[in-house]
Amino acid sequence: MLLQVHNIFQQDSLMVSSSGHTVSALIKQGRFEELLDKLIHWSIDFGGKLILAILIFVVGKWLIKRIKNAINRIMIKRRLDRTLQGFLKNLTDIFLYTVLIIFIINLIGTKTVSIAAIIAAAGLAIGLAVKDNLANFAGGVMLLFNRPFNAGDLIEAQNLKGTVQTIGILYTQLVTFDSRRVYIPNGPLSTGNIINYSSEPARRLEFVIGVDYGTDVNEVKEILSEIMHSHPKILKDPAPAVIFREMKDSSIEFALRFFTKNEDYANVSFDMNELVYNKFNEKGISIPFPQLTLHLAGDSSDRNIFK
């Protein structure tokens, strides 16, 4: 009887020992059927947890989609800026999926305390690895608070020029004039120089045009003034101006200064080049261009070396 009780306690201690020791003991004792039975039970238990985790993930993903749609409707109803909407959507995605993953891990048996301990242990390595991304995240927050530009604005920054598409968590997207999508890190962008061409409703253009010496100054000013005042997309207020700018080595220069709406800037710039050139040709006004005149000294024998 005592021997039987001892055997029972011995078997119980074997069952509550770690899985590695249990398997080793069973293999040593040649109890392969019992080992197979334990593996089947473990597989069923693991499979059940895996299926449960997949189901929770699918349901959680559906719920996250519903929550995101609700938040999106609220942002549209409150007429939040497109730039801010994109940033908040990215933050919502990260937060909701992080909560879902922690919930799944905790539900299938791993305690949240253990997760926190692992994260704390790896905190230094992670911090060093993502320090640039943290700077970009902070830069994105500063851009949203300071608002140097909005989605749809034409800006120039980091030696790049383009239209702002979105301000993400880490990067700001621009589309250049030649349809290239550029991703600028928010960190350097928030601390560098930014030129916003869309912040004001109108922009000033200045054209510098040279004509030959001896040309009638008043005639040139009258022609240029007429061109500017007759163009429908050049603003009358502030009034356009023609200025006798400078006397150069081979020409006298005039400056045309006028304002136009932001959306008309490029078209007006191209129009003025064509209009001024055609009008000067019509009036017989010459536009000088660089020339090189070579004077040769000496007799004909010296000039033969150039043949």
Buried (B, 14 or more C-beta within 10 A) or exposed (E): EEEEEEEEEEEEEEEEEEEEEBEEEBEEEEEEEEBEEBEEEEEEEEEEBEEEBEEBBEEBEEEBEEEBEEBBEEBEEEEBBBBBBBBBBBBBEEEBBEEBBBBBBBEBEEEEEEBEEEEEEEEEEEEEEEEEBEBBBEBBBBBBEEEBBBBEBBBBBBEEBBBBBBBBBBBBBBEEEEEEEBEBBBBBBBEEEBEBBBEEEBBEBEBEBBBEEEBEEEEBBEBBBEBBEEBEEBBEEEEBBBBEBEEEEEBBBBBBBBBBEBEBBEEBEEBBEEBBEEBBEEEEBBBBEEEEEEEEEEEEEEEEEEE
